[in-house]
Amino acid sequence: MNSTDKIFTVSQLQNRLQIWHNQNQTIVFTNGCFDLLHLGHVDYLEKARSLGDKLVLGLNTDASISRIKGPSRPLQDETSRARIMASLLFIDAVVLFNEDTPLELIKIVQPDILVKGDDYTVESIVGHEVVLARGGEVKTVPLVKGYSTTNIVKKIEQQLKLK
């Protein structure tokens, strides 16, 4: 299997979700930008996947990231980010979304479990109402402290200033 086999359009994902639901698979959903993959991301995603049978990752498009984080981001284009994320063993599907939040995608995916890091409260997680209303669960998982793309970017900038 190639990493590209795990990158889906919304309609392709809907077909795959139907298969997984028919197999009584527990669908876990999370989302993010994942601009520079680091240990914090890997740990978080492994923990998210351990909560169910299949992990669906909603990945912000380049346009979405630029609106949220500013014109200097993303550092890597969406095709690169999607391939990198799809190459991870514990991710079963990657789907891009162009909105600022994954709410519409969550309505389509209808995950059994919605997950974010413990820097969120359940009530602050976008889509929690959708998941809870259909009897699903919303969970937070502990994050590895000190790891963030923003911190990595700052460190690189500092190193460049020293040269």
Secondary structure, DSSP 4 states (H G I P E B T S, - for coil): --GGGGEE-HHHHHHHHHHHHHTTPPEEEEEE--SS--HHHHHHHHHHHTTSSEEEEEEE-HHHHHHHH-TT--SS-HHHHHHHHHTSTT--EEEEE-SSSSHHHHHHH--SEEEEETTS-GGGSTTHHHHHHTT-EEEEEPPPTT--HHHHHHHHHHHHHH-
